[in-house]
C-alpha cells in the first residue's frame, strides 16, 4: 500500500517530474500551449533540478501548421535535449514535430504509422485577399520545405518526390529512418 499525497494520487505527476510530455491530440493553440509552457518551465528550472532530457511522446493526426511551428520553435530554443518518440500514429504536423527532436534522439516504436504530406489550406474573398493568401501559402511552402531539408538532411528534390508529393506518404518507422525523419526504432523510452 502507498501513502496518500504521493505521486500515485496524481496521475501524470511522475511523468511531468521526470521530463515526459505527451502530445496525443490534434495541433491547435489550446492543445499546444501547455506543451510549450512545460518545455519553457523545464528550461527555467535550476540546472540541478532540470531533467536530463525532455521526452516528447507523439501520437497525433496532425492539425494546424502555425501551432506546430510554435511548438517546434520552442523545442529549438530548449537548452535541454528533446527526445521525440513516435507511437501509434504520427501524421502531418506530428511528423514535423517528430523530426524536430534533438539529432540522435528521434525515434519511433516499431508499430508506429507515420504519414507525411503537403499541407492543405484554402482561401476565398476578394482578389487582393486571395493574392495575400497566395503570398502566405508560398511562405508556408518554403518554410516547410526548409524544415524538412534541415531535419532530414535531404535535398528539395528528394523531399518533394518522397515526402511531399501529391499523395499522402505512409511509412513504417524503418522507412522513416531511411528518409531522415527519425534516427532509430525503439521499444525503450
C-alpha positions in Angstrom: 0.0 0.0 0.0 1.2 3.5 -0.6 0.8 6.7 1.4 -1.7 9.4 0.4 -0.5 12.6 -1.1 2.2 10.9 -3.2 2.7 10.9 -7.0 0.5 7.9 -7.2 -2.5 10.0 -6.1 -1.9 12.4 -9.1 -1.7 10.5 -12.4 0.8 12.2 -14.7 2.8 13.9 -12.0 5.6 11.4 -12.1 5.7 11.8 -15.9 6.0 15.6 -15.5 8.6 15.4 -12.8 10.8 13.1 -15.0 10.6 15.2 -18.1 7.9 13.3 -20.1 5.3 15.2 -22.1 2.6 13.5 -24.1 1.2 15.1 -27.3 -1.9 12.9 -28.0 -4.3 15.2 -29.8 -4.5 17.5 -32.8 -2.4 20.5 -33.2 -4.1 23.8 -32.3 -3.1 26.6 -29.9 -5.1 25.3 -27.0 -3.6 21.8 -27.2 0.0 23.0 -27.9 0.3 25.9 -25.4 0.5 23.6 -22.3 3.3 21.7 -24.0 5.1 24.9 -25.0 4.8 26.1 -21.4 6.1 22.8 -20.0 9.2 22.9 -22.2 9.8 26.5 -21.2 9.3 25.7 -17.5 11.8 22.8 -17.6 14.4 25.2 -19.1 13.7 27.8 -16.3 14.3 25.3 -13.5 17.6 25.4 -11.7 20.1 23.3 -13.6 20.3 20.8 -10.7 16.6 20.1 -11.0 16.2 20.1 -14.8 15.5 16.7 -16.4 18.5 15.3 -18.3 16.3 15.3 -21.4 12.7 16.1 -22.3 10.8 13.2 -23.7 8.0 14.2 -26.1 5.8 11.3 -26.9 3.8 12.0 -30.1 0.6 10.2 -31.1 -1.3 12.8 -33.3 -3.3 13.0 -36.5 -1.8 16.5 -37.2 -3.6 19.8 -37.3 -2.7 23.5 -37.7 0.7 24.3 -39.1 1.1 27.5 -37.2 0.6 25.7 -33.9 3.1 23.0 -34.9 5.7 25.7 -35.8 5.1 27.4 -32.4 5.9 24.2 -30.7 8.9 23.5 -33.0 10.3 27.0 -32.4 10.1 26.4 -28.7 11.8 23.0 -29.0 14.6 24.6 -30.9 15.3 27.1 -28.2 15.4 24.4 -25.4 18.9 24.0 -23.8 17.7 20.6 -22.6 17.9 18.0 -25.4 14.4 16.8 -26.6 13.9 13.1 -27.4 10.9 12.8 -29.7 9.1 9.4 -29.6 6.5 8.4 -32.2 3.9 5.9 -31.0 0.6 4.9 -32.6 0.1 7.3 -35.4 2.2 10.3 -36.2 0.8 12.3 -39.1 1.2 15.7 -40.8 2.2 18.2 -38.1 3.1 15.3 -35.9 5.8 14.4 -38.4 7.1 18.0 -38.5 7.4 17.8 -34.7 8.8 14.2 -34.6 11.7 15.2 -36.9 12.4 18.3 -34.8 13.8 16.4 -31.8 17.5 16.6 -31.0 19.5 14.7 -33.6 20.3 11.2 -32.4 17.2 11.3 -30.1 14.4 11.0 -32.6 12.7 7.6 -32.5 9.5 5.6 -33.0 8.1 2.3 -31.9 8.1 -0.5 -34.4 4.3 -0.3 -34.8 4.1 3.4 -35.4 2.3 4.6 -38.6 4.0 7.7 -39.9 2.4 10.0 -42.6 3.9 12.9 -44.4 2.1 15.1 -46.9 1.7 18.6 -48.4 -0.1 20.9 -46.2 -3.7 21.6 -47.0 -5.4 25.0 -47.0 -7.9 27.2 -48.8 -8.8 30.8 -49.4 -11.6 32.9 -50.5 -12.6 36.5 -50.7 -11.8 39.5 -52.9 -8.9 39.4 -55.4 -6.5 41.3 -53.1 -7.3 38.9 -50.2 -6.6 35.9 -52.3 -3.3 37.4 -53.6 -2.3 38.0 -49.9 -3.2 34.4 -49.1 -1.1 33.2 -52.0 1.9 35.0 -50.6 1.4 33.4 -47.3 1.0 29.9 -48.9 4.3 30.4 -50.7 5.9 31.4 -47.4 4.5 28.3 -45.7 5.6 26.0 -48.6 9.2 27.4 -48.4 9.2 27.2 -44.6 8.1 23.6 -44.5 10.4 22.5 -47.3 13.4 24.1 -45.5 12.3 22.4 -42.3 12.3 19.0 -44.0 15.7 19.8 -45.6 17.3 20.8 -42.3 15.8 17.9 -40.2 16.1 15.1 -42.7 19.3 16.1 -44.4 17.8 15.5 -47.9 17.6 17.7 -51.0 14.5 19.6 -52.0 14.1 17.3 -55.0 14.2 14.2 -52.7 11.7 15.6 -50.3 9.3 16.7 -52.9 9.5 13.3 -54.6 9.4 11.1 -51.5 7.8 13.0 -48.6 5.8 16.0 -50.0 4.4 14.6 -53.2 0.8 14.8 -54.4 -0.4 11.9 -52.3 -0.2 11.1 -48.6 3.0 9.1 -47.9 2.5 6.4 -45.2 5.6 4.8 -43.8 6.9 2.5 -41.2 9.4 3.5 -38.6 12.1 1.7 -40.6 11.2 3.7 -43.7 11.2 6.9 -41.7 14.8 6.3 -40.8 15.6 6.0 -44.5 14.0 9.4 -45.1 15.9 11.0 -42.2 12.7 11.7 -40.1 13.9 9.6 -37.2 17.2 8.1 -36.1 16.1 4.8 -34.6 13.3 2.3 -34.0 13.0 1.6 -30.3 10.8 -0.1 -27.8 12.6 1.6 -24.9 11.7 5.0 -23.7 
